[in-house]
Amino acid sequence: MSSRFRAVVLGLGPAGRIAAHRAAARGWDVLALDPAGGSMPSTVGAWAHQLPGWLPADAVASRFRPTVITSDGRRRVLDDAYVVLDTARLSELGGFEVRREAGLGGGRATYMSWNDDRDQNVGPVARLKEAIGRLRELVTTDPSQGPSVSIDHEHYHSSDDEIPDGFVDPNGVGGSFAAWTSPDILVDAAGAAPDAAVLEARQLAFGHVFREADLPDTVRVPVLMDFTVPGGANADREGDDDHGEFPATFSYRLPLGDGTWLIEETILAARASSDADDPRRAGLHAHLLRMQSHRLTELGVDLAAAISDEIVDFPMGPWRLPDNRPRTPLHEALELVPVPGRSTISLDLSFLARPFGGAGTPGYGHFGAGGGWMHPATGYSVGAVLADVDRFLDRLAARGDASPPGGRMLAWLHRRGLHVILGFDADRTREFFDAFFTLPDRAIREYLTGTSTPKTMAVMARIAVPLARRSPATLLWLLATFADGKPVDG
C-alpha cells in the first residue's frame, strides 16, 4: 500500500475526532461517520504531561496544580499540573470529511485452504520444512486481510424485504459510499451502543457552574478531590432498604478558564446498570443531589447563583475489551471447530490463538473509552487518547498490534483496582484515599496515568504500608477483594 492511506473513523466523540484529525495531519484521506456530526462532554480534564506538542495552545482553557483533601481535612497540593480543555476548540480539530450517518465496521475474513495431495516420496527433512512453513503461515497475519465498513440506510430499516424501484445501495456499485467500503484503515471510536455489553459499574456526578465573582474567596482554589463529609450529610449515609448504603462521594472544584467554576459531587465508581429505569441508578443520582446541596451549604455557596448544571453518568468500560492485535489464520481456523459426532455443533477455541495474534484485523482498531483507553478505576480517557493517538495510528498503518499501552496485563490490573473500589463501603473508600494521597507524586502519577505494568504493580503494593497504619481491616479487605477471582460485575 502507498503511504497515502484511506481511513474511515466511526464516531466523532473526543477519541474519534482526535484520531481523525491526526490521521488527516499525516496526509491520509479521512472520512468520519457520525449521525450527530460529533459530540463533546461539557467538561474535559487531563494531566498536563499527557498533552502532545501538536495540540493547539488555545485548546487548554485552564492549567493549575490541584489540591486534594483527605477525609480528615488534610490538604496537599500535587506537583503535577492539571488542565481543563476547551471543548469548543477540540470540536474544531478538523482536516477531514464528516458524513452524518451511522457506520458499521468489521474485518474481511479469509480462510486457509491447503492441498493435501503430497508426494509420498518426499524425504523427512523436506516434510519437516513443509510443516514448519505451514505453522508459520498459521501464526502470521494474512496480508490480504483488511477492514470493511458500510453505512446504514433507509432501506435496511424498512419493515419489509421489498427493494424500492430505482433504489441504489449506497454501499454497492455506483453508491455514494462505494469508494469507502474497503478502506486501508478503520478506527472504531463509536463507543458503547445503547444495547452494548458494558460493565455494571458507572461513574456518576452532579455539579453546578458558577461565575467566579459569585464564589467566596476560600472556594476559588482548584480541588481535584475533597473527601471530607459535608455537615448535615451523615443522615444520608445509611441509604435505604432498597439500595443499601451509598458509596462515598468527593467534591471536584475547577476553574473552567472562562471566568466560571465547576463544583461537582462525584461517585468515582458504583455498581449500577445501563438501564435508565434501574432504581439503584436513580437512587445514586438522588444521593448526589443531596450531597451537592450539603457541600454547597458548607462552602458558603448560594445554589441560586448557579448558571448551569452538569450530569455525568457513564459506564467504566466495555464488558469485554476488544483485541486490536492482528488476526491470524490460526485464529480463523479455531473459531468454528466441529465436535466429533455432532455435525450441528462447533466450538469457538479462538482464544488459544491469542499468544500468536488476536481478534483484531490488520488496519482495524478500536480506540477511545470503548477500546481500552479509559482507566477503569478512575474514568480518565481523553488524556490517554491525546498521549497515545500517534502511536496507535502508527501501529494500524504498520499492520501491527494497536492495543492500548501496557496490553492486557495492565488492563487486568486496572480492572482489579476497579473491583476493589466497588467492594469498598463509604468509610473504606475514604480510608483508602487518605492512604493513597500520602504516596509520592510520582507514584500517584504512575497509578493514574502510567502505562507500565511493573510500575503499576509496585504502586499497588506500596499503598499497603500507609493503609496498614491507618486501617489494617481495610487493607485485609482490599487484599481479599483483589484476590477473590470475581469479575468486576461479580
N, C-alpha and C positions, 0 to 999 in steps of 0.2 A: 504494500500500500504506500501511497505517497504521504508526505508529511502533512498535506492539507486534508485532514480528516473531516468527515461529515458526522456531526454529533447531534443527537436528539436528547433533550433533557425533559424528564417528566416531572412536573410540579415546580412552581416558582415561589416557594416559601424561601426563607433565608438561605438554606443549603442549595436549593436548585438555582436561585439567582446567582449566588457566588460561583457555583460550578459553571454555569452558562457564561458568565462574564469572563472568567479566567480561561475557559476554552476558546472563546472568541478572541481574547488577547493573544493567543498563540497563532492566530491566523486561520483557525478552523472555521468551517461553515457550521453554524449552530442554529438549531430551531428548538424553541421551548414550547411545551404544551401545558396549558393550564386553563381550565374553564373560566376561572375568575380573573385571569390575566396576571395573577401574582398576589401575594399577601405577606404581611409582616406582623409579628406581635407588636403590641403597643409599646413595650419596653424590652430592650435587649441589652444585657450586660455581658462583659467578658473581662478577662485579665489582660493588662497591657502587654505582657510578654508574649501573648498569643497573636498579637496583631501583626500581619505581614507588612513588608515595606511597600507593597503595591496599593494598600488601602488608602484612599484619599484622606488627607489630614482632617478635612471638614466632616468626615464620617464619624469622628469622635465628638460627641456632644459635651461630655464632661469627663474629667480624669481626676482621681483623688486616691489617697491612701485610706482605706476604710477602717473603721473601728469595729471590734467585736466585743460584746458584753456578755459575760457568763451569768449564770442564774443567780449568783450571789452579788452581782453588781460590779465585779472587777472589769476594768476596761483595758483594752490593748489595741494599739494601732499597728496594723500589719505593714510589713515592709513593701509588699508588692502593690503596685498601683492597679486600681480597678477602673474600668471605663463604662460609661453608658453610651451606646452607639445611637447615632441619628438614623432612625428607621426610614425617614423620608429620603435621606441621602443613600442609604443602602438600596432602596427601591429604585434609585436612578441608575444603578450599575447596569450597563447595557452592552451594546455591541452585537446583539443577536436578534433574530426574528422571534416574535411571540405569536402563537396561534392559540386562540381561546377555545380549545377543545380538550376533551379528556383523551388521554392516550394509554394504551396498554403495551407493555414491553415484555420481551422474553428472549430466549435464545433459540437459534436454529439447531435442531438436534441432528447429528449424523451418527450412524452406527457402523461398527467394523464388520466386515464380512470377509472370511478367508476361504481360500480354496484348499480343501483337504486332500486333493489328489497329489500326493508326494511321490517322488521317485524312491522306491524301496531300496535302491542300490546306493543311496547316499550314505556316506560314512558317518560315524558317531560325532566327529568334530564338526562336520557341516551341520548335522542335526542340532548340536548344541548352539552353534552360532545362529541358526534359524530360530531356535526357541528364545534366545536372548533378544534377537531382533523383534520378535513378536511381543515380548514382555515390554520392551522399550516403547513400542507403539501403543501398548495398552495404557501406560502411565505417562504418556506425552500428550500435551494439549494438541488437539486437532486444529491445524491452521485454517482449515476450511470453515470452521465454525465462526459464528458471529452473531451479533444481536439482530433482532427484528422488532418492529414496532408498528402498531396500527392505531387508527383513531376511531372512536365511537361515532356512529352517525345515526340519523333518524330511522333509517330502515331497520337497523338492528334493534331498535326499541319498539318496533311495531308489534301489534298483538297477533298478527297472522304471518304466514310464510310467503305471501304473495309479493312478488317484486313489482314495484310500480312501473308503469310504462315509461320508457326513457330514462330509467334510473341508471346512474353511473356510480359504481362503488368508488368512493374517494381513495381507497387503498389499492384499487386494481389498475389495470392498464388504462391510461387516459384519465385517471382520477386525480384529484387535486393534491393527494398525499402520496401518490405512487412513487415519486422520486425519493421519498424519505423512509420507505418501509424497510429498507436494509441498510441502515447507517453503519459507519465504521465503529462508532462509539455510542452507547446508550447509557445515560445516567438516570437511574430511577431515584428521584428525590421527592416522590409524591407523598411520602409519609404513610401513616396508617389510614386506610379507608374506614368509613363508619362501621363496617362489619368485619374489619380485620381482627385477627387474634393478637391482642396486646396483653401486657402484664396487668393483673388486677392490683396494681399499685400506681397511685397517682400523686402528683404534686398539685397542691391547691393553695390559692392565695386570694385575698380580697384586700384592695387598697384604695386610697384616695389621692388625688393630685391637688396640691395647694400652691398658691402663689407664695413665693419666699417671704414677701412682706407680711403675710398673714401668720407666719410661724414665729414662736418665741425664739430668741437668740440661742437658747440652750438646745433647741431641736435642730438647728442648722449645722449639724455635724454628721457627715456620712457614716452610716452604720450598716454593716453587711448582715450582722446577726445580733439581735438583742434577745437573749433567752430569759430575761427576768420576767416574772409573772406579774402583770399589772394589777394594781389594787382593785379589789372588787371582783376579780376573775376566779377566785378559789371556788366559788359556788358552782361554777361551770365545769369543774374538773371531773365530777363524778359521771357526767354523761347522763344516759337514761337507760331504762331496762332493755330497750330495743337495740341500742347501738354500743353499749358498753362505755368504758372510759375513753375520753377523747385524747388524741395524741397531743404532744407538745407543739406549741406554736412559737414563732420568733418574729420580731419586728425588723423590717428591711426599710431603711430610710436613705434615699439617694437624691442628689441634685440631678435634674434632667437636662441641665445646660441651657434652658430657655427661660430662666427665671422662675421655674417651678420645681417642686419637690414631690417625690412619690413616697408615701408612708403606707406600708403594706404588711399585713399579718399573714404569715406563711406557715403551712404544714409541709415540711420537707418531703415526707412520703407517708402515705396511708393506704391501707387496704380498701379498695373501692373498685367497682366495676365501671365499664364504659356506658352502662345502661343509664340513660337520662332519668329513669324513674327509680333508680336504686335508692332506697331510703337511707342507707348508710352514707351515700354521697350527699344527699340533701342535708343530713344531719351535720356533716362536716362543714358544709357551706354555712349553715346557721351558726355553728360554733365559731367559725372565723369572723362572722359578722359581730358576734358578741365580743370576741377578744379584741377586734379592731376598735370597737366602741370604748372598751375599758382602756386600751392603750392610748387612744387619743385623749381621753379624760386625764390620764396620769401625766401625759406630756404637756397638758395645758393647751391643746389644740382644739379649736372650735370646729366641730364637724360641719356646721352650716357654712363655713368658709370654703369647703371643698369645691373645686370647679369641674371635677370629673371623677369617675371611679374606674377601677380595673379589676377584672376577674380572671384568675389563672386556674386552669383545670386541664391537665394533660397526663396521659399515661407515661410511665417511666421507661418505656421501650416496647418493642415488639415482643410477643410471646417467645418467638424463636428468632435469633439473629440470622439474617441472610448470610450466605457464604459467598464472598467475592473472589474466591480462588478459581482459576480457570478449570473448566470441566475437562475430564479426560475420558477416552473411550472405555476405560475400566469402570468409571462411574456409570456410564450409559449401560454397559453390559450387566451391571449388578442391580439396576433399577427394577427389572422385571425378571426375576429368577423363578422358573417354573418349579412347582412342588411335584416330585415324582408321584405318579399315580393320581394326581388331581389336576386335570388339564385346565380347569377354570380358575385355579388359584395360583397366584405368584407372590413372591416375597420381594420387598424392597431392601436390598442389602447394600445400597449405595454408600452407607456410612463407612463401610470397610475400605472404601477408596479414599477416604478423607486424607490420610497421610500423603497421598500422591496427587491430590488436587482438591476439588471442592464441588459445590453445587452451582458455581458461577459459570459464566460463559465468557470467552475472550472478548474484551471490549465492552462488556456489560457489567455494571456495578451499581449497587445500592449505596446511597450517600445520605448523610444527614442523620437526624434523630432515629429514623427507622432503619438505618443501615448500620447502627452501632456506634455512631459518633457522640451520642448522648451519654454522659456519665450517669449510670442508673442509680447511683446513691446520692446525687446532687441535683440532677436535672440540667446541668450545663451541657450545651451542644454547639452554640454559634461560635464561640471562641475556638473550639476544637476544629470546626469546619474551616474557619479562616486560616488556622495554622497549618492545615493538612491538605487543602484542596489541590495545590500544585503537585504534591507527591501522589495523590490519588489519581489525578489525570495522567501523570507520567506512567503509572502502573497500568492503567487501562490502555494507553497508547502502545505500551510495550507488550501487551497481552500477558501481563503478569498478575500477581496476587495484589488486588486492590482492597484488601481488608483494612480495617482501622488499625492504627499503630498499636503494637502490643499483642495483636492477634486474639485468639480465643481464650488463651490463658488469662490475660489481663481482663477480658470481658467477664470471665468466670469469677475472678476475684472481686470485681466491682459489683457483680450481682450478689455475691455472698455478703458484701457490705450492705447492699440494699436489704437483703433478707434479715440481717441483724437489726437494722434501723426499724424495719416493720415489726420486729419482735419486741422492741422496747415499749414500755409504757411511758407516760409523760415524764415521770421522775427519772427513769433510767436514761431517757434521751438527754435530759439536761445534764445529768452526771457525766454522760459520755462526752458531750461537747465542752463541758467545763474542763475535762482532762485533755481533749483534743487541742484546745486552744492554749495549752501550756507547751506544746511542741514548738521546736524552732520553725521559723518562717519557711525554710527550705523544705521541711518535712510536710508542712501544711500545703505548700505549693505542689509538692510531688503527688500527694494523695488527690488533690482537687483537679489537677491538670496534667499530671505526668503520664508518660507512655511506656515506662519501663516496668515490667512485671516484677523483677527482683527488688527494685526500689520501692514499689508499692507494697510488696510483702514486708519489707523492712519497716515501713511506716506503720503498717498494721500491727506488727509485733511491738514496735516502740510505744504504742499507745497503752500497752498493758501496764507499764510502770506507773505513770501518773494515775491511771484508773484504779489500780490496786491500792494506791494510797488513799484515794477518795472513797471508793466503794468496792471492796472485794466481791460483794454479792453481784454487783453489776458486771464485773469482769468475768465471773464464773458464768453468768447468764450469757454474756457475749460469746464466750468460747463454746458453750454448749449449743447455742443457736447457729454459730458459724459452721460447726461440725455435724449438725444433725442430718445432713444429707437431703433435706427437703428443698424443693424448688421455691422460687420467690413467691409463687402463688399458693404454696402449701400451707 
